[in-house]
Amino acid sequence: MQEDNFNPRKMPLFRKGREIYELTVKIADLIPEDDPRLSSSKAFMLEDAALLSVKVAGAEGGDLYDIRMECATLIRKAARDLQNHCNTLTMFGFEHIHYLHLIREALEEYRLLFVDWVKTFDAWNYAVDRWGLFNPPGVQPDDPDPARGLDEL
């Protein structure tokens, strides 16, 4: 369990996520509103970039393995989608593609921090995921839940 005064905003991963968001905002501001193909990517890019820090905070606040893994999955998806949005902008003729490498480089730095962060997850601090996606190895969806006691079976 995290300390009561733990602040995820101090984590390098969170800070890198915020940096990516701020960078994405600046680049998204260059997307012309009168081009529907390009402008449709703008909102998705901003949403995905925002999730990179929001879900870190959620994972740290939730602390349980299944919550952390769920947040990590959403972070990975958002980062990959943001990369794909950069490719879409390039494919549809975004005028300022020379800035997109900044997002790509920042995402690679973020990925490395993310890998280290996920290694810190305590698989044995868990509640049973009844959906079966984010249980520690060997734990089944119908196992007793140590977070709720043995009476929940």
Buried (B, 14 or more C-beta within 10 A) or exposed (E): EEEEEEEBEEBEBBBBBBBBBEBBBEBBEEBEEEBEEBEEBBEBBBBBBBBBBBBBBBBBEBBBBBBBBBBBEBBBEBBEBBBBBBEBBEEEEBEEEEBBEBBEEBBEEBBEBBEEBBEEBEBEBBBBBEEEEBBBEEBEEEEEBBEEEEEEE
